[in-house]
Amino acid sequence: MDLVEQYEALHAESGGEEYRRRLDGVSSTLRVFTGTRGIDSALMAARHQTPVAHRADNSLLTS
């Protein structure tokens, strides 16, 4: 499971302190990995950096 999938799975849950710690950890890793400050920007950047995203979405490419 990649970081985006982990974040989405955790975000869909609710829970106590352990849940929050795991969500914060994945969020932080995504932001560092993508060089962004916000989780929304990090998710967008991560989706466009993965090989699957490149095959499925070429919206960043210009003709």
KEMARVEX-923921 format. One record per atom (N, C-alpha, C): x, y, z; chain; residue number from 1; atom name; residue in three letters. Coordinates in Angstrom, 1 decimal. Layout:
// KEMARVEX-923921
+--------+--------+--------+--------+-----+-------+---------+
:   east :  north :     up : cadena : num : atomo : residuo :
+--------+--------+--------+--------+-----+-------+---------+
:      X :      Y :      Z :      A : NUM :    CA :     Ala :
...
+--------+--------+--------+--------+-----+-------+---------+
END
This chain:
// KEMARVEX-923921
+--------+--------+--------+--------+-----+-------+---------+
:   east :  north :     up : cadena : num : atomo : residuo :
+--------+--------+--------+--------+-----+-------+---------+
:    0.9 :   -1.2 :    0.0 :      A :   1 :     N :     Met :
:    0.0 :    0.0 :    0.0 :      A :   1 :    CA :     Met :
:    0.9 :    1.2 :    0.0 :      A :   1 :     C :     Met :
:    0.6 :    2.2 :   -0.9 :      A :   2 :     N :     Asp :
:    1.5 :    3.4 :   -1.0 :      A :   2 :    CA :     Asp :
:    1.0 :    4.4 :    0.0 :      A :   2 :     C :     Asp :
:    1.7 :    5.5 :    0.1 :      A :   3 :     N :     Leu :
:    1.4 :    6.5 :    1.1 :      A :   3 :    CA :     Leu :
:    0.0 :    7.1 :    0.9 :      A :   3 :     C :     Leu :
:   -0.4 :    7.4 :   -0.3 :      A :   4 :     N :     Val :
:   -1.7 :    8.0 :   -0.6 :      A :   4 :    CA :     Val :
:   -2.8 :    7.0 :   -0.2 :      A :   4 :     C :     Val :
:   -2.6 :    5.7 :   -0.5 :      A :   5 :     N :     Glu :
:   -3.6 :    4.7 :    0.0 :      A :   5 :    CA :     Glu :
:   -3.7 :    4.6 :    1.5 :      A :   5 :     C :     Glu :
:   -2.5 :    4.7 :    2.1 :      A :   6 :     N :     Gln :
:   -2.5 :    4.6 :    3.6 :      A :   6 :    CA :     Gln :
:   -3.2 :    5.9 :    4.2 :      A :   6 :     C :     Gln :
:   -2.9 :    7.0 :    3.6 :      A :   7 :     N :     Tyr :
:   -3.6 :    8.2 :    4.1 :      A :   7 :    CA :     Tyr :
:   -5.1 :    8.1 :    4.0 :      A :   7 :     C :     Tyr :
:   -5.5 :    7.7 :    2.8 :      A :   8 :     N :     Glu :
:   -7.0 :    7.6 :    2.5 :      A :   8 :    CA :     Glu :
:   -7.6 :    6.6 :    3.4 :      A :   8 :     C :     Glu :
:   -7.0 :    5.5 :    3.7 :      A :   9 :     N :     Ala :
:   -7.5 :    4.5 :    4.6 :      A :   9 :    CA :     Ala :
:   -7.6 :    5.0 :    6.0 :      A :   9 :     C :     Ala :
:   -6.6 :    5.7 :    6.5 :      A :  10 :     N :     Leu :
:   -6.6 :    6.2 :    7.8 :      A :  10 :    CA :     Leu :
:   -7.6 :    7.4 :    8.0 :      A :  10 :     C :     Leu :
:   -7.7 :    8.2 :    6.9 :      A :  11 :     N :     His :
:   -8.6 :    9.4 :    6.9 :      A :  11 :    CA :     His :
:  -10.0 :    8.9 :    7.0 :      A :  11 :     C :     His :
:  -10.3 :    7.7 :    6.5 :      A :  12 :     N :     Ala :
:  -11.7 :    7.2 :    6.5 :      A :  12 :    CA :     Ala :
:  -12.0 :    6.6 :    7.8 :      A :  12 :     C :     Ala :
:  -11.0 :    6.3 :    8.7 :      A :  13 :     N :     Glu :
:  -11.3 :    5.8 :   10.0 :      A :  13 :    CA :     Glu :
:  -11.5 :    6.9 :   11.0 :      A :  13 :     C :     Glu :
:  -11.8 :    6.5 :   12.2 :      A :  14 :     N :     Ser :
:  -11.8 :    7.4 :   13.3 :      A :  14 :    CA :     Ser :
:  -11.3 :    6.6 :   14.5 :      A :  14 :     C :     Ser :
:  -10.6 :    7.3 :   15.4 :      A :  15 :     N :     Gly :
:  -10.1 :    6.5 :   16.5 :      A :  15 :    CA :     Gly :
:   -9.4 :    7.4 :   17.5 :      A :  15 :     C :     Gly :
:   -8.7 :    6.8 :   18.4 :      A :  16 :     N :     Gly :
:   -8.0 :    7.4 :   19.5 :      A :  16 :    CA :     Gly :
:   -6.7 :    8.0 :   19.1 :      A :  16 :     C :     Gly :
:   -5.8 :    8.0 :   20.1 :      A :  17 :     N :     Glu :
:   -4.5 :    8.6 :   19.9 :      A :  17 :    CA :     Glu :
:   -3.6 :    7.9 :   19.0 :      A :  17 :     C :     Glu :
:   -3.7 :    6.5 :   19.0 :      A :  18 :     N :     Glu :
:   -2.9 :    5.8 :   18.0 :      A :  18 :    CA :     Glu :
:   -3.3 :    6.1 :   16.6 :      A :  18 :     C :     Glu :
:   -4.5 :    6.1 :   16.3 :      A :  19 :     N :     Tyr :
:   -5.0 :    6.5 :   15.0 :      A :  19 :    CA :     Tyr :
:   -4.5 :    7.9 :   14.6 :      A :  19 :     C :     Tyr :
:   -4.6 :    8.8 :   15.5 :      A :  20 :     N :     Arg :
:   -4.2 :   10.2 :   15.2 :      A :  20 :    CA :     Arg :
:   -2.7 :   10.3 :   14.9 :      A :  20 :     C :     Arg :
:   -1.9 :    9.5 :   15.7 :      A :  21 :     N :     Arg :
:   -0.4 :    9.4 :   15.5 :      A :  21 :    CA :     Arg :
:   -0.1 :    8.8 :   14.2 :      A :  21 :     C :     Arg :
:   -0.8 :    7.8 :   13.8 :      A :  22 :     N :     Arg :
:   -0.5 :    7.2 :   12.5 :      A :  22 :    CA :     Arg :
:   -0.9 :    8.1 :   11.3 :      A :  22 :     C :     Arg :
:   -2.0 :    8.8 :   11.4 :      A :  23 :     N :     Leu :
:   -2.4 :    9.7 :   10.4 :      A :  23 :    CA :     Leu :
:   -1.5 :   10.9 :   10.3 :      A :  23 :     C :     Leu :
:   -1.0 :   11.4 :   11.4 :      A :  24 :     N :     Asp :
:    0.0 :   12.5 :   11.4 :      A :  24 :    CA :     Asp :
:    1.3 :   12.1 :   10.8 :      A :  24 :     C :     Asp :
:    1.7 :   10.8 :   11.1 :      A :  25 :     N :     Gly :
:    2.9 :   10.3 :   10.5 :      A :  25 :    CA :     Gly :
:    2.9 :   10.2 :    9.0 :      A :  25 :     C :     Gly :
:    1.8 :    9.6 :    8.5 :      A :  26 :     N :     Val :
:    1.6 :    9.4 :    7.1 :      A :  26 :    CA :     Val :
:    1.5 :   10.8 :    6.4 :      A :  26 :     C :     Val :
:    0.8 :   11.7 :    7.0 :      A :  27 :     N :     Ser :
:    0.6 :   13.1 :    6.5 :      A :  27 :    CA :     Ser :
:    2.0 :   13.8 :    6.4 :      A :  27 :     C :     Ser :
:    2.7 :   13.7 :    7.4 :      A :  28 :     N :     Ser :
:    4.1 :   14.3 :    7.5 :      A :  28 :    CA :     Ser :
:    5.0 :   13.7 :    6.4 :      A :  28 :     C :     Ser :
:    5.0 :   12.4 :    6.3 :      A :  29 :     N :     Thr :
:    5.8 :   11.8 :    5.3 :      A :  29 :    CA :     Thr :
:    5.4 :   12.2 :    3.9 :      A :  29 :     C :     Thr :
:    4.1 :   12.3 :    3.6 :      A :  30 :     N :     Leu :
:    3.6 :   12.7 :    2.3 :      A :  30 :    CA :     Leu :
:    4.1 :   14.2 :    2.0 :      A :  30 :     C :     Leu :
:    4.0 :   15.0 :    3.0 :      A :  31 :     N :     Arg :
:    4.4 :   16.4 :    2.8 :      A :  31 :    CA :     Arg :
:    5.9 :   16.5 :    2.5 :      A :  31 :     C :     Arg :
:    6.7 :   15.8 :    3.3 :      A :  32 :     N :     Val :
:    8.2 :   15.8 :    3.1 :      A :  32 :    CA :     Val :
:    8.5 :   15.2 :    1.7 :      A :  32 :     C :     Val :
:    7.9 :   14.1 :    1.4 :      A :  33 :     N :     Phe :
:    8.2 :   13.4 :    0.2 :      A :  33 :    CA :     Phe :
:    7.9 :   14.3 :   -1.1 :      A :  33 :     C :     Phe :
:    6.8 :   15.0 :   -1.0 :      A :  34 :     N :     Thr :
:    6.4 :   15.9 :   -2.1 :      A :  34 :    CA :     Thr :
:    6.9 :   17.3 :   -2.1 :      A :  34 :     C :     Thr :
:    7.5 :   17.7 :   -0.9 :      A :  35 :     N :     Gly :
:    8.0 :   19.1 :   -0.8 :      A :  35 :    CA :     Gly :
:    6.9 :   20.1 :   -0.7 :      A :  35 :     C :     Gly :
:    5.8 :   19.7 :   -0.1 :      A :  36 :     N :     Thr :
:    4.6 :   20.6 :    0.1 :      A :  36 :    CA :     Thr :
:    4.4 :   20.8 :    1.5 :      A :  36 :     C :     Thr :
:    3.6 :   21.8 :    1.8 :      A :  37 :     N :     Arg :
:    3.2 :   22.2 :    3.2 :      A :  37 :    CA :     Arg :
:    1.9 :   21.7 :    3.7 :      A :  37 :     C :     Arg :
:    1.0 :   21.6 :    2.8 :      A :  38 :     N :     Gly :
:   -0.4 :   21.1 :    3.1 :      A :  38 :    CA :     Gly :
:   -0.7 :   19.7 :    2.6 :      A :  38 :     C :     Gly :
:   -1.6 :   19.1 :    3.3 :      A :  39 :     N :     Ile :
:   -1.9 :   17.7 :    2.9 :      A :  39 :    CA :     Ile :
:   -2.6 :   17.6 :    1.6 :      A :  39 :     C :     Ile :
:   -3.5 :   18.6 :    1.3 :      A :  40 :     N :     Asp :
:   -4.1 :   18.5 :    0.0 :      A :  40 :    CA :     Asp :
:   -3.1 :   18.7 :   -1.2 :      A :  40 :     C :     Asp :
:   -2.2 :   19.6 :   -1.0 :      A :  41 :     N :     Ser :
:   -1.1 :   19.7 :   -2.1 :      A :  41 :    CA :     Ser :
:   -0.3 :   18.5 :   -2.1 :      A :  41 :     C :     Ser :
:    0.0 :   17.9 :   -1.0 :      A :  42 :     N :     Ala :
:    0.9 :   16.7 :   -1.0 :      A :  42 :    CA :     Ala :
:    0.2 :   15.5 :   -1.7 :      A :  42 :     C :     Ala :
:   -1.1 :   15.4 :   -1.4 :      A :  43 :     N :     Leu :
:   -1.9 :   14.3 :   -2.1 :      A :  43 :    CA :     Leu :
:   -1.9 :   14.5 :   -3.6 :      A :  43 :     C :     Leu :
:   -2.1 :   15.7 :   -4.0 :      A :  44 :     N :     Met :
:   -2.2 :   16.0 :   -5.4 :      A :  44 :    CA :     Met :
:   -0.8 :   15.7 :   -6.1 :      A :  44 :     C :     Met :
:    0.2 :   16.2 :   -5.5 :      A :  45 :     N :     Ala :
:    1.6 :   16.0 :   -6.0 :      A :  45 :    CA :     Ala :
:    1.9 :   14.5 :   -6.0 :      A :  45 :     C :     Ala :
:    1.6 :   13.8 :   -4.9 :      A :  46 :     N :     Ala :
:    1.9 :   12.4 :   -4.9 :      A :  46 :    CA :     Ala :
:    1.2 :   11.6 :   -5.9 :      A :  46 :     C :     Ala :
:    0.0 :   11.9 :   -6.2 :      A :  47 :     N :     Arg :
:   -0.8 :   11.2 :   -7.2 :      A :  47 :    CA :     Arg :
:   -0.2 :   11.4 :   -8.6 :      A :  47 :     C :     Arg :
:    0.4 :   12.6 :   -8.8 :      A :  48 :     N :     His :
:    1.0 :   12.8 :  -10.1 :      A :  48 :    CA :     His :
:    2.4 :   12.3 :  -10.2 :      A :  48 :     C :     His :
:    3.0 :   11.9 :   -9.1 :      A :  49 :     N :     Gln :
:    4.4 :   11.4 :   -9.1 :      A :  49 :    CA :     Gln :
:    4.4 :    9.9 :   -9.3 :      A :  49 :     C :     Gln :
:    3.3 :    9.2 :   -9.0 :      A :  50 :     N :     Thr :
:    3.4 :    7.7 :   -9.1 :      A :  50 :    CA :     Thr :
:    3.2 :    7.2 :  -10.5 :      A :  50 :     C :     Thr :
:    3.9 :    6.1 :  -10.8 :      A :  51 :     N :     Pro :
:    3.8 :    5.6 :  -12.2 :      A :  51 :    CA :     Pro :
:    2.4 :    5.3 :  -12.6 :      A :  51 :     C :     Pro :
:    1.5 :    4.9 :  -11.8 :      A :  52 :     N :     Val :
:    0.1 :    4.6 :  -12.1 :      A :  52 :    CA :     Val :
:   -0.5 :    5.9 :  -12.5 :      A :  52 :     C :     Val :
:   -0.3 :    7.0 :  -11.8 :      A :  53 :     N :     Ala :
:   -0.9 :    8.3 :  -12.2 :      A :  53 :    CA :     Ala :
:   -0.4 :    8.8 :  -13.5 :      A :  53 :     C :     Ala :
:    0.9 :    8.5 :  -13.8 :      A :  54 :     N :     His :
:    1.4 :    9.0 :  -15.1 :      A :  54 :    CA :     His :
:    0.7 :    8.2 :  -16.3 :      A :  54 :     C :     His :
:    0.4 :    7.0 :  -16.1 :      A :  55 :     N :     Arg :
:   -0.3 :    6.2 :  -17.1 :      A :  55 :    CA :     Arg :
:   -1.8 :    6.6 :  -17.2 :      A :  55 :     C :     Arg :
:   -2.4 :    6.9 :  -16.1 :      A :  56 :     N :     Ala :
:   -3.9 :    7.1 :  -16.1 :      A :  56 :    CA :     Ala :
:   -4.2 :    8.6 :  -16.3 :      A :  56 :     C :     Ala :
:   -3.3 :    9.5 :  -16.0 :      A :  57 :     N :     Asp :
:   -3.7 :   10.9 :  -16.0 :      A :  57 :    CA :     Asp :
:   -2.5 :   11.7 :  -16.6 :      A :  57 :     C :     Asp :
:   -2.7 :   12.1 :  -17.9 :      A :  58 :     N :     Asn :
:   -1.7 :   12.9 :  -18.5 :      A :  58 :    CA :     Asn :
:   -2.1 :   14.4 :  -18.6 :      A :  58 :     C :     Asn :
:   -2.9 :   14.8 :  -17.6 :      A :  59 :     N :     Ser :
:   -3.4 :   16.2 :  -17.6 :      A :  59 :    CA :     Ser :
:   -2.3 :   17.3 :  -17.5 :      A :  59 :     C :     Ser :
:   -1.1 :   16.9 :  -16.9 :      A :  60 :     N :     Leu :
:    0.0 :   17.8 :  -16.8 :      A :  60 :    CA :     Leu :
:    0.8 :   17.9 :  -18.0 :      A :  60 :     C :     Leu :
:    0.6 :   17.1 :  -19.0 :      A :  61 :     N :     Leu :
:    1.4 :   17.1 :  -20.2 :      A :  61 :    CA :     Leu :
:    0.7 :   18.0 :  -21.2 :      A :  61 :     C :     Leu :
:    1.5 :   18.7 :  -21.9 :      A :  62 :     N :     Thr :
:    1.0 :   19.6 :  -23.0 :      A :  62 :    CA :     Thr :
:    1.3 :   19.1 :  -24.3 :      A :  62 :     C :     Thr :
:    0.6 :   19.4 :  -25.3 :      A :  63 :     N :     Ser :
:    0.8 :   19.0 :  -26.7 :      A :  63 :    CA :     Ser :
:    1.8 :   19.9 :  -27.4 :      A :  63 :     C :     Ser :
+--------+--------+--------+--------+-----+-------+---------+
END
